[in-house]
Amino acid sequence: MLRHLPLALCLLALFGCGGEPARPAPLSRTNVYDIACPGMQCAARQNAQHTETMLELAGLFGGYRAHDMVLRVDDAVSRRTMIREKSATGADGRYAIAIDAERLPPGRYEFVLVPEDSRGMVLVAGRFTVARGGTSAPLAAATPKPTQVAAASAPAAQPSDPQLAAMLAIVGTWRGTDGVAGVLNLRSDGSYIYNDRARGHYKFYGSEIVFDGPLAAWNGGRATVKGDFLEFYWTSEDGAHQWYAFAKSS
């Protein structure tokens, strides 16, 4: 009987005590590529077991410390919202989140990051593509792991949504025109600098920008935007017409 003991021990090691052998989780066959996320750092990564593929995003938004943010991922063709998640920035404005690519069917996607109470002002817009392939398919080339992230002011690549494109188009340098001296720099994190000294924040609502800080002295901070032309226009209490205009230069 002892001669059967080695065989029994081998079978026990393979199959356990009375159960089927544990099956490992299948390897991820998801590939994420064509990634663009100006204003943040992004990287497609797999977990240690290579069973899940994520798109990691990280950024620094100094004007939105400890602030709730909404990340929305839309199908670029149907415009259907596929993912909507809310999370907050840290006390220093740092923000990090991961998009679970396993939740998305193959296709092209666009994402936006919006402060929750901003009525739709977009801080960052980007895109990526999800595909399913063999387990050996390489992930898209990734930027360095997003741990130390500097605030970026470059506008995002133009998405297909005209409203998002208009929001992103205002980011950049505006120079005074028609007798107005000064340079206004609108940054993608929702902040502005005027003449390298005055600082504040702005929110974009369609064809109107609302400024706080020093520029709130002009028409309560309300300016209208028409293409590459931005203007503050109002009538003061004594009936005088006030007008400050800027033209987009970069």
C-alpha positions in Angstrom: 0.0 0.0 0.0 2.9 2.3 0.7 4.0 2.0 -2.9 0.9 4.1 -3.9 1.7 6.9 -1.4 4.0 8.9 -3.8 1.3 8.8 -6.5 -1.3 10.0 -4.0 0.8 12.9 -2.8 1.4 14.0 -6.4 -2.3 13.9 -7.2 -3.0 15.8 -4.0 -0.5 18.5 -4.9 -2.0 18.9 -8.4 -5.7 18.9 -7.5 -6.0 19.7 -3.9 -8.3 17.9 -1.5 -11.3 16.9 -3.4 -11.6 20.0 -5.7 -10.6 21.1 -9.1 -7.3 22.8 -9.7 -7.5 26.6 -9.4 -7.6 28.3 -12.7 -5.6 31.5 -13.1 -7.4 34.7 -14.2 -7.1 35.2 -18.0 -4.4 37.6 -19.2 -5.6 41.0 -20.4 -6.0 41.2 -24.2 -6.8 44.9 -24.1 -4.5 47.4 -25.7 -4.7 51.2 -25.2 -3.0 53.4 -27.8 -3.3 56.8 -29.7 -3.2 58.5 -26.3 -3.3 62.3 -26.0 -3.8 64.2 -22.8 -2.2 67.6 -22.9 -2.3 69.3 -19.6 -1.8 66.1 -17.7 0.5 63.0 -17.7 -1.0 59.7 -18.8 0.3 56.2 -19.1 -1.3 52.9 -20.1 -0.4 50.1 -17.6 -1.3 46.6 -16.6 -1.5 45.3 -13.0 1.1 43.0 -11.6 -0.8 39.9 -12.7 -1.3 41.3 -16.3 -5.1 40.7 -16.0 -6.3 44.4 -16.2 -5.3 47.3 -18.4 -5.7 50.8 -17.1 -5.1 54.3 -18.4 -3.6 56.3 -15.5 -4.0 60.1 -15.5 -2.3 62.6 -13.1 -2.0 66.4 -13.0 -1.6 69.4 -10.8 -4.3 72.1 -10.6 -3.2 74.7 -8.1 -6.4 76.7 -8.5 -8.5 73.7 -7.5 -7.1 72.4 -4.2 -9.3 69.9 -2.3 -11.9 70.3 -5.1 -14.3 67.7 -6.5 -13.6 66.9 -10.1 -15.7 64.9 -12.6 -14.0 62.7 -15.2 -16.2 61.8 -18.2 -15.3 59.4 -20.9 -17.4 59.5 -24.1 -17.6 57.3 -27.2 -16.0 59.5 -29.9 -18.5 58.3 -32.5 -21.9 57.9 -30.7 -21.1 60.6 -28.1 -22.5 58.2 -25.5 -21.1 58.7 -22.0 -19.4 55.4 -21.0 -17.8 56.4 -17.7 -18.5 59.2 -15.3 -16.5 59.3 -12.0 -16.1 61.9 -9.3 -13.0 62.3 -7.1 -11.3 65.2 -5.4 -7.9 66.8 -5.8 -5.5 66.8 -2.9 -4.8 69.7 -0.6 -2.0 70.8 -2.9 -4.1 70.5 -6.1 -2.7 67.1 -7.2 -5.1 64.8 -9.0 -4.8 61.2 -10.1 -7.3 58.7 -11.4 -7.3 55.5 -13.6 -9.7 54.7 -16.4 -10.5 51.0 -16.5 -10.1 50.0 -20.1 -11.6 46.6 -19.5 -15.0 48.3 -19.0 -14.9 49.8 -22.5 -15.6 48.0 -25.8 -13.1 48.5 -28.7 -13.3 52.0 -30.1 -12.1 55.6 -30.0 -12.9 57.6 -26.9 -12.6 61.2 -25.7 -12.4 62.3 -22.1 -12.8 65.6 -20.2 -12.0 66.7 -16.7 -14.4 69.2 -15.3 -14.6 70.9 -11.8 -17.9 69.7 -10.4 -19.4 73.2 -9.7 -18.1 74.9 -12.8 -21.1 74.5 -15.1 -19.0 72.6 -17.7 -15.7 74.4 -17.8 -13.2 71.9 -19.2 -9.7 71.8 -17.6 -8.4 69.0 -19.7 -9.6 67.1 -22.7 -7.9 64.1 -24.3 -8.4 61.0 -26.3 -7.4 57.3 -26.5 -8.3 54.1 -28.4 -9.1 50.7 -27.0 -8.5 47.5 -28.9 -8.6 43.8 -28.1 -5.8 41.6 -29.4 -3.4 38.8 -28.5 -1.9 38.7 -25.1 1.4 39.6 -26.6 0.2 42.9 -28.1 2.3 45.7 -26.6 0.8 48.6 -24.7 1.1 52.0 -26.2 4.3 53.9 -25.4 3.8 55.5 -22.0 5.1 58.7 -20.5 7.0 58.4 -17.2 4.8 57.2 -14.3 2.8 60.1 -13.1 4.1 60.7 -9.6 5.9 64.1 -9.9 3.6 66.2 -12.1 4.1 69.8 -13.0 1.2 72.1 -13.8 0.8 72.4 -17.6 -0.7 75.3 -19.5 -0.8 73.9 -23.1 -4.2 73.5 -24.6 -5.4 70.0 -25.3 -5.7 68.6 -28.8 -8.9 69.5 -30.5 -11.7 67.0 -29.8 -14.5 66.4 -32.3 -17.1 68.1 -30.0 -17.4 71.8 -31.2 -18.3 73.0 -27.7 -15.1 71.4 -26.2 -13.1 72.8 -29.0 -14.4 76.3 -28.2 -13.5 75.8 -24.5 -10.0 74.8 -25.3 -9.4 77.5 -28.0 -9.5 80.3 -25.4 -6.3 79.0 -23.6 -3.3 81.0 -24.6 -2.1 84.6 -24.9 -4.4 87.5 -25.6 -2.9 91.0 -26.3 -4.7 94.3 -25.9 -5.9 95.9 -29.0 -7.6 99.2 -30.1 -5.7 101.3 -27.6 -5.7 98.7 -24.7 -2.3 97.9 -23.3 -1.6 94.7 -21.6 -1.2 90.9 -22.1 -3.7 88.4 -20.7 -2.6 84.8 -20.4 -5.4 82.2 -19.9 -4.1 78.9 -18.7 -5.7 75.4 -19.0 -6.0 75.0 -15.2 -8.6 77.8 -15.1 -6.2 80.5 -13.9 -5.0 83.7 -15.6 -2.2 86.2 -15.4 -2.5 89.8 -16.6 0.6 91.8 -17.3 2.7 89.2 -15.4 1.4 90.5 -12.1 -2.4 90.3 -11.6 -3.6 86.8 -11.1 -7.0 85.1 -10.7 -9.3 82.5 -12.1 -11.8 82.3 -14.9 -14.8 80.1 -15.9 -16.0 79.6 -19.5 -19.7 79.6 -20.4 -20.2 79.2 -24.1 -19.4 82.6 -25.5 -18.8 84.3 -22.1 -15.8 84.2 -19.7 -16.3 85.2 -16.1 -13.1 86.4 -14.2 -12.5 86.8 -10.6 -9.6 88.7 -9.0 -8.4 92.0 -10.4 -10.3 91.6 -13.7 -13.6 91.5 -11.9 -13.4 95.3 -11.8 -14.3 95.3 -15.6 -18.0 94.6 -16.1 -18.1 92.4 -13.0 -15.5 90.2 -14.6 -17.7 89.3 -17.6 -16.2 89.2 -21.1 -17.6 87.9 -24.4 -15.6 85.8 -26.8 -16.0 85.8 -30.6 -13.4 83.7 -32.3 -10.0 85.3 -31.6 -11.5 88.5 -30.1 -12.3 89.0 -26.4 -13.9 92.1 -25.0 -15.2 93.6 -21.8 -18.0 96.1 -22.7 -20.4 97.8 -20.3 -22.0 101.2 -19.4 -21.0 102.7 -16.1 -23.5 104.3 -13.6 -22.7 107.7 -15.0 -23.6 106.6 -18.6 -20.0 106.3 -19.9 -19.3 103.4 -22.2 -16.4 101.2 -21.1 -14.5 98.9 -23.5 -11.4 96.8 -23.2 -10.6 94.5 -26.1 -8.0 91.7 -26.6 -7.0 89.6 -29.6 -5.6 86.1 -29.5 -1.9 85.9 -30.4 -1.0 82.3 -29.5 
